[in-house]
């Protein structure tokens, strides 16, 4: 799913309860990191819930798979992966993900701990992708 479609679908939700349910459904559908990779090697430090993201470079494009042990956070992982997946390292590093989060209204609706976890996910991905350049 591309960014525009994600934003359009998100804006179709009536209220934040619907948006939370949509986020959770995204996690169920797109947070696909297999259980055998849910290890310390892929763990994201700084998240209150357990979060794992595998960052790879495949044929010049970044490939992201993630998961979490918490339903809402799993959905946030899915959103981050959808927004950043299948880009070249340069494209990914030039993505202003905070602007997209603002368009979705995430930072205003999430708890401070979840916002910190979201920032930790993005920071970790960006740090790993910088090594691909």
C-alpha positions in Angstrom: 0.0 0.0 0.0 1.4 3.4 -0.9 1.4 6.5 1.3 -1.5 8.2 -0.5 -3.7 5.2 -0.2 -2.8 4.7 3.5 -3.7 8.4 4.2 -6.9 8.2 2.2 -8.0 5.0 4.0 -7.0 6.5 7.4 -9.1 9.6 6.7 -12.1 7.5 5.8 -12.3 6.3 9.4 -15.0 8.1 11.3 -13.3 8.6 14.6 -10.2 7.5 16.5 -11.8 4.3 17.7 -12.2 3.3 14.0 -8.6 4.5 13.3 -7.2 2.3 16.1 -9.1 -0.6 14.7 -7.7 0.1 11.3 -4.2 0.3 12.6 -4.7 -3.0 14.4 -6.0 -4.6 11.2 -2.9 -3.4 9.3 -0.8 -5.1 11.9 -2.6 -8.4 11.4 -2.2 -8.1 7.7 1.2 -6.6 7.2 3.4 -7.2 10.3 4.8 -10.4 8.9 8.2 -10.9 10.6 8.4 -14.7 11.3 8.7 -15.9 14.9 12.2 -17.2 14.4 13.4 -13.7 13.7 11.7 -12.2 16.8 15.0 -12.2 18.6 17.4 -9.7 20.2 19.2 -9.3 16.9 16.1 -7.6 15.4 14.8 -6.0 18.6 14.1 -2.3 18.6 15.5 -0.6 21.7 13.3 2.1 23.2 9.9 0.6 22.7 7.7 -0.2 25.7 6.3 -3.3 23.8 8.5 -5.9 22.2 9.2 -4.8 18.6 11.4 -6.5 16.0 12.3 -5.2 12.5 14.4 -6.9 9.9 16.1 -4.3 7.6 17.7 -5.7 4.4 18.9 -4.4 1.1 17.6 -6.6 -1.8 18.5 -5.6 -5.3 19.2 -2.0 -4.3 15.9 -1.5 -2.4 15.2 -1.6 1.3 13.1 -4.5 2.5 11.5 -4.2 5.9 9.6 -6.8 7.9 8.5 -6.2 11.4 6.3 -7.4 14.2 5.3 -6.7 17.8 3.8 -8.5 20.8 1.1 -5.7 21.2 -1.8 -5.4 18.7 -1.7 -1.6 18.3 2.1 -1.4 18.1 2.1 -4.2 15.6 -0.1 -1.9 13.5 2.3 0.9 13.9 5.1 -1.3 12.9 3.1 -2.2 9.7 2.6 1.5 9.0 6.3 2.3 9.3 7.3 -0.7 7.1 4.7 0.2 4.5 5.8 3.8 4.4 9.5 3.0 4.1 9.6 -0.4 2.3 10.8 -0.9 -1.3 12.7 2.4 -1.5 16.3 2.9 -2.4 18.4 3.8 0.7 18.6 7.5 -0.6 14.8 7.6 -1.1 14.2 6.2 2.3 16.6 8.6 4.1 14.9 11.5 2.3 11.4 10.4 3.4 9.9 12.9 5.9 8.1 10.3 7.9 7.2 12.8 10.6 5.2 14.8 8.1 3.3 11.6 7.2 2.7 10.8 10.8 1.3 14.4 11.2 -1.0 13.9 8.3 -2.3 10.7 10.0 -2.6 12.6 13.3 -0.7 9.8 15.1 1.5 11.9 17.4 -1.4 13.7 18.9 -3.3 10.5 19.6 -0.6 8.2 20.9 0.7 8.1 24.4 4.2 9.6 25.0 5.6 6.1 25.4 4.1 4.9 22.1 5.4 8.1 20.4 8.9 7.4 21.8 8.7 3.8 20.5 7.6 5.0 17.1 10.6 7.3 17.0 12.9 4.5 18.1 11.6 2.3 15.2 12.2 5.0 12.6 15.6 6.0 14.1 16.8 2.4 14.1 15.7 1.8 10.5 17.3 5.0 9.3 20.6 4.1 11.2 20.7 0.7 9.6 19.9 2.1 6.1 22.7 4.6 6.4 25.1 1.6 6.4 23.8 0.6 3.0 25.1 3.8 1.3 
